[in-house]
Amino acid sequence: MVRKKGSLILCGAFLFVAWNALLLLYLWGRPPIGHLGDGGGAEPGGNEEWAAIRGKMGQGNLAEEMIRLAEEVEVHLDTQKKLLKQIESHRAVWARRKDVGKRESSQRDINEPAAHPQRQRTPEPLRKDAGEQTHATRIDKMAPSLYGDNEQTSNTKVTTPSPEPIIPILVIACDRVTVKRSLDRLLMYRPSAELYPIIVSQDCGHAETARVIASYGEQVTHIKQPQLSDIKVRPEHRKFQGYYKIARHYRWALNQVFNTFSQSTVVIVEDDLEVAPDFFEYFRALYPILRSDPSLWCVSAWNDNGRDALIDPSKAQLLHRTDFFPGLGWMLLKELWDELEPKWPSAFWDDWMRQPEQRKNRSCIRPEISRTITFGRKGVSLGQFFDQYLRYIRLNTEFVPFTKQDLSFLLKEKYDPMFIREVYSATLVKMEDLQHGGSLKGPGPYRVQYSSRDSFKVFARNLGVMDDLKSGVPRTGYRGVVSFLHRGRRVFLAPPEGWTQYDSSWS
């Protein structure tokens, strides 16, 4: 391509020179004005005839001849200008392309090779090259503190190679017309339709909800679960029919995203979730962390203990690792779905995810302040936990530029040493000290130690955090530790130092 452009420019330059040479020869070959007959010129009859003609025509014809010649010269000059402009434009284009080629070549030499994206046909409005490259993570700086006054992030970014990955949003819907509230917020905050295609998967066949979804036109992709029949269950599980249908719907919808639409990651939300302004920024920044750390299996926008009294409102940027699968707005990779899909449960899929056989000691990322809230009291759980906990979860309102910050401290080899050091260097106090607070000095952090299932539950209830355990894992817990604020002080509800594993019998 470069040789071809160079040849075109040389040809243009040659034509320009040749044209000017021919013009010069043409003008030199014409008889001088006023002396055309001298010396047996081109006109017949020599001097005498020319003199006679000049006498008859007079000075007026001489002026006309000069004007005509000037016009010819002007036309030739215009032609030359156009030719010069064409040559200059071709040379500029060639120079730009040559410069781009050099940059691309040097970039390929610098960057590590990445996997080629899959390119398969996908239904509109999704992009057809919906795969993405494997993302390498560059760790430049370790944060000095996880919970202290120093922010755990810096301006050094965890870099991801181009092109940017596509992160589709899968909205699980059924018979709530209030899905409009969810979709309105998603579309309000979505920075790019190409990078964040929204797929609404509807179960139940509810006509009014379908009309609401259809009203968004090409802004979303509306797919419908084809299997709407009841599922055969044991007599004692008839009241749980809804949970069976939800598990079936999740399986079908995720297969659509990963297999039909050929995506390689997805963020799942439900039709009763409202998202924060930095929802998309949050998942964009954490995608390379999830991709690069095999000890992680999800990124969640949810904090189970995200009520006002339990979080630090000044630390919207604070992120945590957790061994408890949070759900309620979470991202997974296709590789994980390939692992889970063959054994996907017939019901209660979220509790199934929390079992050791599925979790395999893997963790999730969660925020200090939730990036989703739920407004759906109506559902198969009949409002379980909603009135007591969920309705009080705080939604983040501050936009945090996560993609401009270094989040490599969340990688296990960086996070664990800092976490263990901060938890077990915190002052060990009794429950009574925390509740009365008179003898405590400073903002903490403080540590309350539990040693059994019952002691954990008693302490959790008294401190206002959720006390249930799933397969022995407390909500928001990491390495058995639940981190939260109590009366403005950072508190770690923690097992004894030297913790090794969860006890499933505690559930």
C-alpha positions in Angstrom: 0.0 0.0 0.0 2.8 2.4 0.9 4.7 1.6 -2.4 1.4 2.2 -4.4 0.8 5.6 -2.8 4.4 6.6 -3.4 4.1 5.7 -7.1 1.0 7.8 -7.4 2.7 10.8 -5.9 5.7 10.4 -8.2 3.4 10.2 -11.2 1.6 13.3 -10.2 4.8 15.2 -9.8 6.0 14.0 -13.2 2.8 15.2 -14.9 3.1 18.6 -13.2 6.6 19.1 -14.5 5.7 17.8 -18.0 2.7 20.0 -18.2 4.7 23.1 -17.3 7.4 22.2 -19.8 4.9 21.8 -22.7 3.3 25.1 -21.7 6.6 26.8 -21.8 7.5 25.4 -25.2 4.1 26.4 -26.5 4.5 30.0 -25.4 8.1 30.2 -26.6 7.0 28.9 -30.0 4.5 31.7 -30.6 5.5 34.8 -32.6 6.1 37.9 -30.4 3.2 40.3 -30.2 3.7 43.2 -32.7 6.5 41.4 -34.6 4.8 38.3 -36.0 5.9 39.0 -39.6 9.6 39.9 -38.9 12.1 37.6 -40.5 9.6 35.5 -42.6 7.4 34.7 -39.6 4.5 32.3 -39.5 2.1 34.6 -41.2 2.0 34.5 -45.1 3.3 37.4 -47.0 6.0 38.4 -44.5 6.5 41.9 -43.4 4.3 43.5 -46.1 1.2 41.5 -45.4 1.5 41.8 -41.7 2.0 45.6 -42.0 -1.2 45.8 -44.2 -3.2 43.7 -41.7 -1.9 45.7 -38.8 -2.8 48.9 -40.6 -6.3 47.7 -41.3 -7.1 46.1 -37.8 -5.4 48.9 -35.8 -4.5 48.8 -32.2 -7.8 47.4 -31.0 -7.0 43.9 -32.3 -3.6 44.0 -30.5 -5.3 44.6 -27.2 -7.8 41.7 -27.9 -4.9 39.4 -28.6 -3.1 40.3 -25.4 -6.3 39.7 -23.4 -6.9 36.3 -25.0 -3.3 35.3 -24.2 -3.7 36.4 -20.6 -6.9 34.4 -20.3 -5.1 31.3 -21.6 -2.3 31.8 -19.1 -4.9 32.2 -16.3 -6.6 28.9 -17.3 -3.3 27.1 -17.4 -2.4 28.5 -13.9 -5.8 27.3 -12.5 -5.1 23.8 -13.9 -1.7 23.8 -12.3 -3.1 24.9 -9.0 -5.7 22.0 -9.0 -2.9 19.6 -9.9 -0.7 20.8 -7.1 -3.6 20.5 -4.6 -4.2 16.9 -5.7 -0.6 16.1 -5.2 -0.5 17.7 -1.8 -3.6 15.9 -0.6 -2.3 12.5 -1.8 1.0 13.2 -0.1 -0.7 14.1 3.2 -2.9 11.0 3.2 0.1 8.9 2.4 2.1 10.5 5.3 -0.7 9.9 7.8 -1.2 6.3 6.8 2.6 5.7 7.0 2.7 7.3 10.5 -0.3 5.1 11.6 1.4 2.0 10.3 4.6 2.8 12.2 2.6 3.4 15.4 0.7 0.1 15.0 3.8 -1.8 14.3 5.6 -0.4 17.4 2.5 -1.0 19.5 2.5 -4.7 18.4 6.1 -5.0 19.4 5.4 -3.5 22.9 2.1 -5.2 23.8 1.8 -8.9 24.7 -0.2 -10.9 22.2 -3.9 -11.1 23.0 -6.4 -13.7 22.0 -8.3 -13.0 18.8 -12.0 -12.1 19.4 -14.6 -14.4 18.2 -16.5 -13.1 15.2 -19.9 -14.6 14.8 -23.2 -13.3 13.6 -25.4 -12.0 16.3 -28.9 -10.5 16.2 -29.1 -6.7 16.0 -28.7 -4.4 17.7 -25.8 -6.2 19.2 -22.4 -5.8 17.5 -21.3 -8.8 15.4 -17.7 -8.8 16.7 -18.9 -9.2 20.2 -16.0 -11.0 21.7 -13.0 -9.4 23.2 -9.3 -9.9 23.8 -8.0 -11.5 27.0 -7.0 -8.6 29.2 -3.6 -8.5 30.8 -3.2 -6.6 34.1 -0.3 -4.4 34.8 0.4 -3.9 38.6 2.2 -0.6 39.2 1.6 0.3 42.8 0.2 -1.3 45.9 -2.2 0.7 48.1 -0.9 1.5 51.5 -4.2 0.8 53.3 -7.5 -0.8 52.7 -9.6 1.1 55.3 -7.5 4.0 56.4 -7.6 7.7 55.5 -5.4 7.1 52.5 -7.4 6.1 49.4 -6.7 2.6 48.3 -6.6 3.7 44.7 -4.1 5.9 42.8 -3.9 7.6 39.4 -1.9 4.7 38.1 -4.4 2.7 36.0 -4.8 -1.0 35.5 -4.3 -1.0 31.7 -6.4 -3.0 29.3 -5.5 -3.4 25.6 -7.7 -2.2 22.8 -10.3 -2.8 21.6 -12.4 -2.2 24.7 -14.5 -5.3 25.7 -18.2 -5.4 25.2 -20.1 -5.8 28.4 -23.7 -6.6 27.8 -26.3 -6.0 30.4 -28.8 -8.9 30.8 -32.1 -7.8 32.4 -34.1 -10.7 33.8 -37.8 -9.7 33.6 -41.2 -11.4 34.1 -44.4 -9.7 35.0 -43.3 -6.4 36.5 -44.3 -3.3 34.4 -41.9 -1.4 36.8 -39.1 -2.8 34.6 -39.4 0.6 33.1 -37.8 2.1 36.1 -34.8 -0.3 35.7 -34.5 0.4 32.0 -34.8 4.1 32.3 -31.9 4.3 34.7 -29.8 1.9 32.7 -30.3 4.0 29.5 -29.8 7.2 31.4 -26.4 6.2 32.6 -25.2 4.0 29.7 -22.2 5.8 28.1 -22.2 3.7 24.9 -24.8 1.5 23.2 -22.1 -0.4 21.4 -20.1 -1.3 24.5 -23.1 -2.0 26.7 -25.9 -3.6 24.7 -29.0 -4.2 26.8 -30.7 -7.6 26.5 -34.1 -7.9 28.2 -35.0 -11.6 28.7 -38.7 -12.0 29.6 -40.3 -15.0 31.2 -44.0 -15.4 32.2 -45.5 -14.1 28.9 -47.0 -11.1 30.6 -48.4 -9.0 27.8 -48.4 -5.6 29.5 -44.7 -6.0 30.6 -43.9 -7.1 27.0 -45.4 -3.8 25.7 -43.4 -1.8 28.1 -40.2 -3.5 27.0 -41.1 -3.2 23.3 -41.7 0.6 23.7 -37.9 1.0 24.0 -37.5 -0.1 20.4 -33.9 -0.6 19.2 -32.5 0.7 22.5 -32.8 -2.8 23.9 -32.9 -6.4 22.5 -36.1 -8.1 23.7 -36.0 -11.9 23.9 -38.7 -14.2 25.3 -38.3 -17.4 27.2 -40.2 -20.0 25.1 -40.9 -22.5 27.9 -43.7 -21.1 30.1 -45.3 -24.3 31.4 -45.2 -25.4 35.0 -42.4 -27.6 36.1 -43.0 -31.0 37.7 -41.8 -30.8 41.3 -42.2 -32.8 44.5 -45.5 -32.1 46.3 -43.8 -30.3 49.1 -42.1 -28.0 46.6 -45.2 -26.9 44.8 -45.1 -23.6 46.7 -41.6 -23.1 45.3 -42.7 -23.3 41.7 -41.5 -19.7 41.1 -38.0 -20.6 42.2 -37.9 -23.5 39.7 -39.1 -21.2 36.9 -36.5 -18.5 37.8 -33.6 -21.1 37.6 -34.9 -22.3 34.2 -35.1 -18.8 32.9 -31.6 -17.9 34.1 -30.2 -21.0 32.3 -32.0 -20.2 29.1 -31.1 -16.5 29.2 -27.4 -17.0 29.9 -27.2 -19.6 27.1 -28.7 -16.9 24.8 -26.1 -14.4 25.8 -23.1 -16.6 25.6 -24.0 -19.0 22.8 -26.5 -17.2 20.6 -25.1 -13.7 20.9 -21.5 -15.0 21.3 -20.6 -12.7 24.2 -17.8 -13.5 26.6 -19.0 -11.7 29.7 -22.3 -10.3 31.0 -23.7 -8.3 33.9 -27.0 -9.6 35.2 -29.6 -7.4 36.7 -33.2 -8.0 37.5 -36.3 -6.0 36.7 -36.6 -4.6 40.2 -33.1 -3.1 40.4 -32.1 0.5 40.0 -28.5 1.3 39.2 -26.1 4.0 40.4 -24.6 6.7 38.1 -21.2 4.9 38.0 -22.7 1.4 37.5 -21.1 1.0 34.1 -17.8 2.6 35.1 -17.6 0.2 38.1 -17.9 -2.9 35.9 -15.7 -1.6 33.2 -12.9 -1.0 35.6 -13.2 -4.3 37.4 -13.4 -6.4 34.3 -9.6 -6.8 33.9 -9.3 -7.7 37.6 -11.9 -10.5 37.2 -10.3 -11.6 34.0 -6.8 -11.8 35.4 -7.3 -13.3 38.9 -8.4 -16.9 39.0 -9.3 -16.6 42.7 -12.2 -14.4 41.6 -15.4 -15.6 40.0 -17.7 -12.6 40.0 -18.0 -8.8 40.5 -21.1 -7.7 42.3 -22.6 -4.2 42.7 -24.3 -5.2 45.9 -23.4 -4.8 49.6 -25.6 -7.0 51.8 -24.8 -4.8 54.8 -25.1 -1.6 52.8 -27.4 0.3 55.1 -26.5 3.9 56.1 -25.4 3.1 59.6 -23.1 0.3 58.5 -21.1 2.0 55.7 -18.6 4.8 55.4 -20.4 7.5 53.3 -17.0 9.3 52.7 -15.5 6.3 50.9 -17.6 5.8 47.7 -14.3 4.5 46.1 -13.8 1.7 48.7 -14.0 -1.8 47.3 -13.7 -5.2 49.1 -13.2 -8.9 48.4 -15.9 -11.2 49.7 -16.4 -15.0 49.9 -20.1 -14.6 50.0 -21.8 -14.6 46.6 -23.9 -11.3 46.6 -25.8 -11.3 43.3 -28.1 -8.4 42.7 -26.2 -6.9 39.8 -23.2 -9.1 39.1 -20.7 -9.9 36.3 -19.4 -13.3 35.2 -17.3 -14.6 32.4 -18.2 -17.2 29.8 -15.6 -19.5 31.2 -17.5 -19.7 34.4 -20.8 -20.3 32.7 -19.2 -23.1 30.7 -18.3 -24.6 34.1 -21.7 -24.1 35.8 -24.2 -24.7 33.0 -23.9 -28.5 32.8 -24.8 -28.8 36.5 -27.1 -25.8 36.8 -29.7 -26.5 39.5 -33.5 -26.8 39.0 -34.2 -24.2 41.7 -32.6 -21.9 44.3 -29.7 -21.1 42.0 -28.2 -18.3 44.2 -27.9 -20.5 47.3 -26.6 -23.3 45.0 -23.9 -20.8 43.9 -22.8 -20.4 47.5 -22.1 -24.1 48.0 -18.4 -25.1 48.3 -18.7 -27.4 45.3 -19.5 -24.4 43.1 -17.6 -21.6 44.8 -14.3 -23.6 45.0 -12.8 -21.1 47.4 -13.3 -18.3 44.9 -14.3 -14.8 45.8 -16.2 -11.8 44.4 -15.6 -8.0 44.5 -18.2 -5.9 46.2 -18.4 -2.1 46.9 -18.6 -0.3 50.3 -21.7 1.6 48.9 -24.0 -0.4 46.7 -24.2 0.4 43.0 -27.7 -1.2 42.9 -30.8 -1.1 45.1 -33.9 -3.2 44.8 -37.4 -1.7 44.8 -39.3 -4.9 44.2 -41.0 -6.1 47.4 -43.3 -8.2 45.2 -41.7 -11.5 44.1 -41.4 -15.2 44.8 -39.8 -14.5 48.2 -42.9 -12.7 49.3 -40.9 -9.8 50.6 -38.5 -11.8 52.6 -35.7 -9.5 54.0 -37.1 -6.6 52.1 -38.9 -4.8 54.9 -36.2 -5.6 57.4 -33.0 -5.0 55.3 -33.3 -4.5 51.6 -35.4 -1.3 51.6 -32.7 0.5 53.7 -29.7 -0.3 51.4 -28.1 3.0 50.3 -27.5 3.6 46.6 -24.3 5.4 45.7 -24.8 8.8 44.1 -21.2 9.9 43.6 -19.6 9.1 40.3 -16.2 7.5 41.0 -13.8 7.3 38.0 -12.7 3.8 38.7 -11.2 3.3 35.2 -8.6 6.0 36.0 -7.6 4.3 39.3 -5.2 1.5 40.1 -7.4 -1.4 41.4 -4.6 -4.0 41.4 -4.7 -4.0 45.2 -7.8 -6.2 44.8 -5.7 -9.1 43.4 -5.4 -11.8 46.0 -1.7 -11.8 46.3 -1.8 -8.0 47.1 -5.1 -7.9 49.1 -4.7 -10.8 51.5 -1.5 -9.6 53.3 -2.9 -6.1 53.8 -6.3 -7.4 54.9 -4.9 -9.9 57.5 -2.5 -7.2 58.8 -5.2 -4.6 59.2 -7.8 -6.9 60.7 -5.6 -8.6 63.3 -3.6 -5.4 64.2 -7.0 -3.7 65.1 -7.7 -3.3 68.8 -9.5 -6.3 70.2 -12.6 -5.2 72.2 -15.6 -6.7 73.8 -19.1 -6.3 72.6 -20.0 -4.2 75.7 -17.2 -1.8 74.8 -18.6 -1.2 71.4 -22.2 -0.9 72.5 -21.4 1.7 75.2 -18.4 3.2 73.5 -17.3 5.3 76.5 -14.0 3.5 77.0 -13.0 3.5 73.2 -10.7 6.2 72.0 -10.4 7.1 68.3 -12.2 6.0 65.2 -10.8 2.5 65.2 -10.6 0.0 63.6 -11.7 -2.4 66.3 -12.1 -6.1 66.3 -14.7 -8.2 67.9 -13.9 -11.9 67.9 -16.3 -14.8 67.5 -15.5 -18.5 67.9 -18.7 -20.3 67.1 -21.8 -20.1 65.0 -23.9 -19.0 67.9 -21.5 -16.3 69.0 -21.3 -15.0 65.5 -25.1 -14.7 65.3 -25.4 -13.0 68.7 -22.7 -10.4 67.8 -24.1 -9.8 64.3 -27.6 -9.2 65.7 -26.4 -6.8 68.3 -24.2 -4.9 65.9 -27.0 -4.7 63.3 -25.4 -6.7 60.5 -27.1 -9.7 58.8 -26.6 -12.9 60.8 -27.4 -15.6 58.3 -24.7 -17.9 56.9 -24.7 -19.9 53.7 -22.5 -23.0 53.7 -20.8 -21.4 56.8 -20.0 -18.1 55.0 -21.4 -14.9 56.5 -22.8 -12.2 54.2 -20.1 -9.9 53.0 -17.5 -12.1 54.8 -13.9 -12.5 53.6 -11.7 -15.0 55.4 -14.5 -15.2 57.9 -14.3 -11.5 58.6 -17.3 -9.1 58.3 -16.2 -5.5 57.9 -18.6 -2.6 58.6 -19.1 0.7 60.5 -20.7 0.8 64.0 -21.4 4.3 65.3 -18.9 5.7 62.9 -16.1 3.3 63.8 -14.7 0.6 61.6 -15.3 -2.8 63.1 -14.1 -6.3 62.1 -16.3 -9.1 63.3 -13.6 -11.8 63.0 -12.7 -15.4 63.8 -9.5 -16.0 65.8 -6.2 -15.3 64.0 -5.0 -18.2 61.9 -8.4 -18.8 60.2 -8.2 -21.4 57.5 -11.6 -22.4 56.2 -15.4 -22.1 56.6 -17.4 -24.8 58.5 -20.4 -25.8 56.3 -22.2 -27.2 59.4 -22.7 -23.6 60.6 -25.4 -23.1 58.0 
